[in-house]
Amino acid sequence: MTFPSRSKALLYAAMGLGVVSFALSPILIRWAEQAGGDSGLAIAAWRTGLASLLLAPVALPRMKAEWKALSVRDALLTGAAGVLLGLHFVCWIESLYHTSVASSTVLVTTSPVMLAVLGFLVLGERLRAGVVGGIVVAVAGAALIAYGDAAGGAVTGSLYGNALAFGAALVASFYLLIGRVVRQRAGWLAYVFPLYTASAL
């Protein structure tokens, strides 16, 4: 195996691990809740805090020069994005305590749809026909989940959990939008490390 092909294999392996970790996270959170684990706020702090610690050895030596080139506005936007990311995790994790994993996951993954709408409204980005179709399908799916819970006699807690998951998606779309703006002038590590640090705090 040549060096480029080995690097490509490692990249795909890392991507696969990331997808599996993301897919398992709501199930692991539900298990933690059933075992009498920490609150959503504590789990969110641990999650972002550990990510920040893991990134620190790689990010700190590289980000100093990049951050000198950034404006105060970019630094404030990154801090704001970190707060939004933390709020996203708190809302989403807390939603898993009140509604099903399936409902929470479907609702929270509507964030790309909301991001597309925000990109159109704030950044003037074009909405293509495929994106508009995706928005319609996502809204219809979210409405079906809400209707299904209501028609099935869902308790108030389930509806509250669905609202938290939807709110988590909305908050995530704002932090992703800020990331689009800041990442035009900052490298990945120079943005992600302070983002997760602010989120953990």
Sequence and secondary structure as in RCSB ss.txt:
>XXXX:A:sequence
MTFPSRSKALLYAAMGLGVVSFALSPILIRWAEQAGGDSGLAIAAWRTGLASLLLAPVALPRMKAEWKALSVRDA
LLTGAAGVLLGLHFVCWIESLYHTSVASSTVLVTTSPVMLAVLGFLVLGERLRAGVVGGIVVAVAGAALIAYGDA
AGGAVTGSLYGNALAFGAALVASFYLLIGRVVRQRAGWLAYVFPLYTASAL
>XXXX:A:secstr
  HHHHHHHHHHHHHHHHHHHHHHHHHHHHHHHHTT   HHHHHHHHHHHHHHHHHHHHHHHHHHHHHTS HHHH
HHHHHHHHHHHHHHHHHHHHTTTS HHHHHHHHTTHHHHHHHHHHHHS     HHHHHHHHHHHHHHHHHHHHHH
HTT  HHHHHHHHHHHHHHHHHHHHHHHHHHHTTTS HHHHHHHHHHHHH 
